[in-house]
Amino acid sequence: MTESSPRLADLAEAYGIATEFWDWHGARTTVPDDTVVAVLAALGVDVSGADYIARELERAAERPWRRPLPAVLVVAEGSPVEVPVHVREASAVQAALTLEDGTRTEVGVLADLPESRTVDGAEVFRLTLDLPQDLPLGWHAVELQADGGQVRMPLVVTPARLELPDSLQAPDAQGWGLMTQLYAMRSSDSWGIGDLADLGDAGAWAAGLGADFVLVNPLHAAEPTGEMEPSPYLPTSRRFVNPLYIRVEDVPEVAYLSAAQRQLVEWHADDAKRYLDLDTLERDAVWPAKEAALRMIFGQARSLRRARRFQAYVEREGQGLVDYATWCAICQEHGTWWRQWPAGLQDPRSAEVEAYRDGHMQEVEFHCWLQWILDEQLAQVQRDLLDTGMSLGVISDLAVGVHPDGADAWGLGDALARGVTVGAPADQYNQMGQDWSQPPWRPDKLAELGYAPYRDMVRAALRDSGGLRVDHVIGLFRLWWIPQGAEPFQGTYVRYDHEAMVGILLLEAHRAGALVIGEDLGTVEPWVRDHLRERGVLGTSILWFERDWEGDGRLLDPEDYRELCLATVTTHDLPPTAGYLEGVHVELRSRLGLLDRPLAEEMAQEEASRDEVLADLRRRGLLREGAEVPEQVQAMHAFLTRTPAKLLGVSVSDLAGDKRVINQPGTDEEYPNWRVPLAGPEGRPVLLEELVTWRSARRLARTVARPAPTATATANTTTPAPT
């Protein structure tokens, strides 16, 4: 490097790269130049030469002047719509606006004296189009004819605010629901892994107690062959769904199987169900059995009606589905690491990929068919839950990123950055930082693509859902990029156009009739939470973390909680509440070397924090002296009902009295993350039909439930509750 850091800082700012930030201790931290250079390289900016920084600064300044129209424009409804135009011939400009419904109108140019700049030796003028200020919501387009050419710009008008559903509009309205890791919540009818039928059954039980929703882990697609990544937050695709969640017996074509074929399906089911009694989840053993049965069903003839519905689904999903299915087909032959495939297959738009697809059409169709079956079963679950009286039904979860060698990383090309991964800086609970090994969106490429890949992903996640939880919603504003080979704490933040990212999310949620919950835990700039609240996005409040951080650090009184939030006692990155009360997470982090201070000191602080919470509950009359852990868990949930939070969540793990950590952030194979089945207090796996008969589960659910208008339709509570 021959240029000074200030010049590098100017260039970094032009690309939204932070050169300093505030850490979790409140200390101002400077980002090393090497990190900034590596992140610039991931954005296609080369500063390796002596005068490269000056050259790139000039390019950054000229970038908007080299485009007749911006790549895309996203505006909130009711906001001024100013479309800048850059042309050489200011007097020969024609423009038109085409609304999403096809309505087309001519657009004039404002007559103000245009600003100009010399670019490549020619004078370029900046004009402004005169667009209406009352544009409807939707995906529109501006077309421009100038300088002998024609360009088209997507114009997206988004809601200024996403309003709550009618059921939550009243000032004192409060809904509640279950939170579950579906794969771990199994029944005797599921094939070793929880599936969509189990989701519907759990929701129906909760609906009988007045629940409004079931919040489920990300159901995103995983590897179609070989070892399946257990983390639902490291998917191969965020647009498509993991076929592991299919309930085989609910596929309509099962009815057309012969007696011998039905026997084979039952044999495969029995083979998969052998794993229900194990202490860990065995996805890699269950999926081959389920896949074999599904391939047999796929081979059955479909009725004309069903065939047309399948065709309509494929047409609706378009090239994205074809790309995903093609990736799955190639994986069957060459494995899931696409960077190790033959060179011609590494580019989804290559002639070799097209030829491969043509030669393996049945395999490609099979993976399209799996997604269609999932789409149908998810839609049925949502219909069933709404029919039971739930006001929201399923709330889906959107992971923050994708696997670096997955279908999206292959199919989306350079929309995802290379040479960097997404993670998080050091914080109280992960003091070495986190590297999630996921390639981030490139902000510049997203804009050039009109945010279409992002829109399609969000739209798919919202389909057949009453809401969407966005994991690490701060990623719509900025993400922690870590250069390849660096430690997690050696990264820096890269900013995104949050007006566009949040706006498109709200537009698609509005169209789906869904609400949005942002997981806004961790290190968050205060203005970000303000912006999300103003746009109608619910936050996330975890009882353990709710303190007056700007004051004396005291526990928040219930009336001081946010109204626009989902309030819970725990989350999937913490142990179930019973385990948290016993400090299992601290002992685990010590055993895995994730603490930066002695175990005794960490345990003492955690114990003091727990004692403070329990003392507060006793002071409020919610907990008696000497109460055991189950009563403590119940008291914490009772506390949440005194908050103004619009939504309350109860973990299914808490219903079961489970203690084991679901996921320990900052680890990979050191702990069986995402492989722990739902268990009772003694650590024995518990099935769904058993859990719903426990008095303890019903008691905890009733703690947060609004009064039910009618008697519940669940089974009698004749099975003794666990001790």
N, C-alpha and C positions, 0 to 999 in steps of 0.2 A: 504494500500500500504506500503510495507516495502522496496521496491527497490527505488533507487534514480531516479529523473527525467532524468538525462543523459542516463541511461540504457533504460528507457522507450522511450526516444527520438530515440535511436538506433533501437529499435524494430519498432517504428512507421515509421521510414525512410525505413526499410526493406519492409514495406507494403504500401509505398507511402502515408503515412498520415502526414500532415503538423503539426508541433508543434509550428509554428509561421507563421505569414503572415503580409503583408502590407495592412492596411485598406484604405478606400477611402479618408481619410484625409492625407495619406502618412505616418502614424505612424506605427511603428513595434509593432505587437500585439502577445503576447504569448498565446497559447492555453492551457486551464486548463488541468491538468492530468486526471480529471474525464471524460472530453470529449474524450481524446485520448483512454482511457480504454474502453469507450462505443463503439467507432468506431472499435477498435480492436475486440471487442466481436462480432460485426456485421459481421466481416470477419472470424469468427470462431476461434479467437485467445483468449485464456483464460489467464489472468494475475492476477487472484484473489488471488493466493497463494504466500507464501513468496519467493519461488525460481522459480516461474512460468516464470518470464521475462527471466531469464537465459536459462531456458529450451526452450522457444519459439525462442529466438535468435539463439540457436543451430539448432533448426529445420529449421529456415529460411535459415541458411547458408547451410544446407545439402539438402534442397529441390531440387535443380537442379541435385544433385548427385544421388538422388533416382529414377530418371526417365531415362530410356534408351535414349529417345528422348524428346525434349521439347514438350509441349502440342500442340503448333502451332508455325509456323514461318511465319511472314509477312515481305516481303522485297519489296523495290521499284525497278522497272525495271532498269537494268544496274548496280545495286549495288552488291557488293560481297555477295555471298550466303554461309554463314558458318553455318553448321549444327553440333552442338556438340552432341557427343554420349557418354554415361556413361555405361560402362560394366565391368563385373568382368573378363571375358575372352577376352583379347584384340586381341588375334590371331584368334578368331573364329567369325568374324563379316561379315555378308552379308547384302547388302543394294541395293535397287532399287528405281528408280524414275518413277512415273506414271504421265504423263501429263494429263490435263483435257480431251484431245481428245482421250485418251486411249493409247497413245504411251508409251512404257515401256522400260527403259534402266537400265542396271546394274550400280551401283555406287561404286567407290573405296573409300578406306580410306587413308587419308594422312599419310605419313610414319614418321612424326615427333615424337620425343620421347614424349610419352603421360604423362600428369600430372596425379597424383593419390591422393586419399584421402581415409582414413579408415572410413567406414560407417557400423555401427552395427557389428564391429569386422572383417569386410572383406574389402580387398583393391578394390577400384573402380577406373577404368582408364577413363580418358577423351580423346576421339579421335575426329577427325573432318572428316566429309564426303567430298569427292571431287566432288562437283556438278558443272555443267556448269554455267558460268556467264552470258549467253545470253538467259536465260529462257524466254519463251513468257508469256504474261499476262494471268492470270487465276488461277483457284483453282486446284492445283496439290496435289500430296501426295508422301511422302517418307516412304518406308517400310523397317523395320529393323528386321533381325533375329540374335539374340544374346542371350547368357546365357540360351539357351533352350526355348526361347519364341519368339513371333513375335509382333511387335508394328507398328502402322501406325501414321504418323504425317501429318496434312494438311500443305501444303506449298503454300502460297498465294503470287503471284507476281502482284504488283499493278503499275499503272502509276507513273512515277516520277513527272509528272505534268499533270494536266487536261487542255487541250487547249480550248480556246474559240471557239464557233461555227463560221462558215465562215462569217456570217452576222456581226460579231463584231470584225473581225480580223484586218480590216483597222485601222490605227492609230487614225483617227478622227471619227470612227464609234461609234454611240451612239443609243441605243434602248430605248424605253419607253413602259410602260404598266400600267394597272390598278392594284390596290391592293384592295381587297374586303374581307369583312366578309360575306361569301356566305349566311349563315342562315338569316342575317339581310337584304340582298338585294333581295327583293321579287317582284314578278309581280302578276298581277291579275289571272294568270293561275297557280301559285304555291299554294300549300295547306298550306298557313299561314306561311311557312318557305321557304326561298330561296332554290332552288334545282339546279340540274345539267343542266337542260334546261335553267334556268336563267343565269347560268354561261356561257353557250354557247352564249346566246343572248347578254349579256353584252360584251363578247369578240368580237362578230361580229360587234357590234356598234363601239367599240374602234378600231378594225382593219380597219374600214372605214376611220378612222382618222390617220392611219399609225402606230397603236400600234403593238408591237411585242409580248406581253405576257399579261396574267392575273395571278397575284399572289394571291392565295386563302388561306384562313385560313386552319389549319389542318382539314381534313375531316375524321379523325379517328373515330372508332366505339365508341358509347356510350352505356349506359344501354339499354337492349332490353325490359325492363318492369319496371313499377314503375316510380319513379322520375328520369328524365334524367339529368345528370350533364350538366349544360349549357356551361361550359368552354371547348372550343375545345382543350385546352392545358392540360386537365386532362381526357384523354380518357381511356376507358377500354382496348383498344388494339391500338397499333400504326401500326400494320400490316394490319388491316382490316378497313372497311369504314362504316360510319353511314348510315343505310338504310333510315334515314329521308331525305336524299338528292336525293332519287329516284324520277324521274318524272313518276308517275304511268301511265299516258296515253301513254308514249313512250315504255312501255313494249310490245313486239310483241304479246304476248298471249292475250292481250286485244281484239284483232281482233276476237278471238274465243268465247268471252263471248256471252251469250244469251241476248236478249233485256232486260229481267228482271234483269240480272246480271249487264248490263251496267247502268241500272237505279240506282242500288245499289251503283255502283262506283260513279256516279254523286251525289248521296245523301251524300256519305262520303266526296266527294270533297267540296260540299256546306257547310257541317258541319265544315270542317277545314278552309275554306276561311272566315268564320265568324270572325276569329281572325286577319284578315289583318288590321282592323281599330283600333286595340287596341294599347296602348302606350308601351306595353311590349310584348315580344315574348313568346308564349305559347307552348313550345315543348311538354309538358306532355298532352296537349289537342289535339294537331295536330297528334302526332304519333299513338295513338290508331285508329284514323280514317284512316290514311294511311295504317297501318298494316292490318286492316280488309279488305281493298280493295286488298292489296297484297296477303293475304292468299287466297282470292277468285280466283285471277289470277293464283296463284301457283297450285291450284287444277285443272287447265285446262290441257288437254292433249297437249304434245309438239310434234312437227314434229320430224321425225327421225333425221333430220339434226340438229335441235335445241337440241334434247336430247343428241346427241353425243358431241356437243360443251359444254354442261353443264358437261357431264362426263369428258371430257378432262380438263376442268377447275378444277374440283375437284381433278383429278389425279395430275395436275401440282402443286396445292397448298399443297397437301399431308396432313400429320398429323397435321400441324399447323392449317389448316382450320377445320379439324375434331374436334380438341380440342376447337377451338373458338366456333363452332356451338354447341358442347356439353355443353359448359358453358352457352350459351344462352338458351338452352333447359332446363337445370337444374334451371336456374333463373326463368323460368316461373312457376315452382312449389315451389321453396324454397327461392326465392328472390335473390337479387344481391350481398348480403354480404356473400361470400363463406366461410368465417371463421365461420359462424353460421350454415352452412349446417351440415347434419349428418356426423360424422367423416369419414365414408368410402368414401364420395363424395368429400372430401377436397383434395384428392390426385388424379390428373388426370390419373395416371397410375394404379390405384387400380382396383381390380376385380369388386367392386361395381359400379365404373364409367362405366366400360365396359358393365356391365349388364344393367345399366340405359340407355346407348346409344342404346343397342340392343332393349330395350323395348320402345324406343321413336324415332325410326328411321325416321319417317315422320317429326317430329319436328326438328330433327337435319338436315335433308335434306332441310327443309324450310329455315333455316338460312344459309346453304351453297348456296341455290338458290338466296337469297337476295344479297349475296356477288358477285355472278356471274352476276346478273343484274346490280349491281353497276359497276363491271368491264367493262361490255359492254357499259354502258352509259358514263363512263369516257373516254373510248377509242373513242367513237363517238364524244364527245366534242372536244377532241384533234384533231381528223381528220378534223372536221369542221373548227376549228380555223386555222389550217395550210392551209386548202383550201381557207380561206378568205385572205391569204397573210401574216399572222403572221409568224415570223421566229422561235419563241419558243413555242407559245401556252400557255398551262397551266404550271405555276410554282407551285408545291405543297409545303406544309409546313410540317415539321417534328417536332412534339412536343418534349420537352426535357425528358418527362417521362410519366408514366401511373398511373391510379388510384390504390391505394393499395388493393382494393377489386375487381379489374377488371379481365377480361379474361386473360390478359398477366400475371398478378401477380399470377393467379391460374395456368395457363398452363406452365409457364416458370420455376416454382419451385424455387430452390435456386440459379438460375442465377441472381435473384434480392435479394438484401440484406434485412434482417429483423432487426427490432429494430431501424432503422434510416429512415429519410426522406431527400429529396433533397430540397434545397432552395438557398438563396443568403444572403451574409452578408449585413450589413447596407451600404447604399450608399446615395447619395444626394437626391434621389427621394423616398427612402424607408428607413427612418433613424432608424427604428427598425428591419430591416432585413426582409426577406421573408421565409416562410415555404410553399412549394408547395405540401406538403403531399404525395410526390411520392417516391416509393422505388427505389433506384439507382441500376444500374448494379453492380454486384460484378466483379471487374477486374479479379480476379483469376478464377472464374467460367466461365466467357466469354472465357478466354484462353483455359480452359479445354474442352469447347464445340466447340473449333475451330472457335469461333465467328459466328457460324451458326445462332443463333437467331438474332444477330445484322445484319448479311448479309441479312437474309430473310426480316427483317423489312425495311431495306434501299432499297432493290430490289423492294418491293411492293410499297414503296412511290415514286419510280422513274418510275414505269410503267405508260405509257401513259402520260408522262410529258416531257416538254422541259427543266425543271430545278427543283431544289429542294432547298428550303430555310431551313436551319437547325437552329431551335430556340436554342439560348444559345449554339452556336457552341463551346464555351469554355468548355462545358461539355465533349467534346471529349478529353480534356487534363486533366481537373480536375473538380470535382463537390464539392459543399458545402454540407457536410453531417451533419445533425442535429440529435443528439440522441433523442430517443423517450422521450417526457416529457420536453425537454429543450426548451428554447426560441430560436428564429431564429438566434440571434447574438451569441449563445453559441455553434456553430458548428465549423467545421474545414474542410479544403480541403483534398480530396483524389484524388490521381493522377491515370490516366489511361495510357495505352500504346498508346500514340497518333499516333505513326507511324503506328500501326495496325488499329486504329479506323479511322484515316483520309485516310489511304491507301485503306482500303476496301470500304469506301465511294466513293473514286475517281474511283476505279475499276468498281463499279456498275454504276456510272454515265457515265463513258466512254462507257460502253456497251449499256447504254440507249441512248447515244447521247445527254446527258443533261449537263447543267452547274450546279454549286453548289454555293449557296450564304450562307455565314455564318453570323448569327446575332451575331456580336462581340462587342456589347455595354456593358457598365458597367465596372467593375474592371477587367482589362485584363493585363496579363503580356506582355510587349512589344514584346518579342521574339515570342510569339504565333502568333501575327498578321504577323510577318515576315515569320514564317513557312507556314502559310496558303497562303500568297501571293506567296511564292516560289512554292507551290504545285498547284497554279492556282485556289484557292478558292476565290471568290469575298467576300469582306467585306460589311458592312452596315454603311452608313454615313447618319446621321440625321442632317439637317441644324442647328438646335438649339444647337447641341452638338459639332459641328466641330470648334475647337479652337486650338491654338498653346499651348497645355497643357505643353509642355516641355520648353516653353519660357515665354512670357509675358501674355499668356492667351487670346490674341486677337482673334477675329474672323478670320477664315481662308479665304484667298482670294480664289476665285473659282478655279484658276489655281493650287492651292496647294492641292486640294482634291485628294484622291487616284483615279487612273484610274480603278483599278480592284475592283469596288464596285457597289452596288445598292445605289444610292443617293435619298433620299426622304426628304420631309419637316416634316412628322409626322410618327407615328407608332401606333400600336394598344394599346400600353401601355401609350400613351399620348392622350389627347382629339383631335378631328379634329382641323385643324389649326385655324379655326374661333373661336373655343372655347378656344384654347390655347392663342390666342391674347387677349381674354377677361378675362383670368385668372381663368376660371371655375375650373381648376384642383387644384389650390391652395385653393380656397374656399372649395372645396369638401374634400381635405385632412385635412383641419382644422376642418371641421364638423365631420369628422370620427376619429379625434384624432391621426392623423398620422404625425403631425409636432412636432419637438423638440425645436421650438422657436416660439415667438409670431407671430400671423397672419400678423400684420402690417409689421413686419420686413421681413417676407417671401414674402409678396406682393410687398414690395418695391424692393427687389432683383429681383423678376420676372419681374417687370415693367422696371427696369433698363436694364435687359437682352433683353426684347422685344424692348425697345427704341433703344438699340445699334444695333440690327439687322435691324430695320426699317431705322435708320439713314444711315447705310451702303448701304441699297438698294437705298435710295435717292441719296447718293453720287455717285453711279454708274449709275444714270439716269434710274433706273428701277421702281421708285416709285415717284409720284408727292407729293408735300406737301399737307397735308389735305386729303389724299386718305382714302376712307372708307375700311372696313375690306375685302370685296371681292377683291378689287384692291391690297391690301396688300398680300392676299393669292396668287394671280396671280403673283405678283412681286417675291415672294419667289420661285415659280416654275420656273420663267424665269431665276432667278439666277442659278438654278441647271443646266440649259442648257449651261452655260458658264464653267462648270467644265469638266474635262476629264473623268468623271465617265462613265463606259460602259453602265450602265443601270440607268434609271430614273423611279421612281414609283410615281403614282398619286393615292391617296386614293379616293375611290368612295364617302366616307363621305365628302371629300373636294369638289368633284364635286357637291354634293347636298347642300353644305353650312351648313352641320350639325355642331352642337356645343357640343353635349352631349358626355361625357366620355364613351367609349366602355367598358373599364376595368380599375379598380383602383387597381393596385398591392398592396398586403398586406391586402386585405379585402376578405370576403366570402359573408355572407348574409347582411352585412351592406350596400351594394350597389348592384343594379341589374346588376352585371357584366355579359356581354355576352348576356343580355336579352333586349338590346335596339335596336329597328328596325331602319333602315335607315330613316332619317328624313330631312326635309328642314330647312331653317334658323329659322323658327318660331316654330320648334319642332313638326310639323305635319308629321306623317309617309308619305313617298313618295314611290311610286311604280316605278319599273324599266322603264316601257313604258312611264311614265310621265317624269322621269328624263332625258331620252335621247332626249327629245324634247326641253329642256331648253337651251336657248342661253348661259347662264352662264356656264353650264356644258361643252358645246362644246368649249366655249372660253378658259376655263382653260385647256382642253385637247389639244387644238391647241397651247397653250403656250409652251408645251414640245414636240409637234409632229414634226417629220421630214416632209418635203413637201410630200404630197400624190401624187402618179403618176396619179391617176384618180379621178374623182369626187366621193364623198362618196355616199353610197347607203342607208343612214339612212333617217328617216322620216323628212319632212319639219319642220322647227322650227317656227311653227305658234302659239304654246302655249307661253304666256308671261313668261319671266323669273321671279322667285320669287324675292321679294325685302327684 
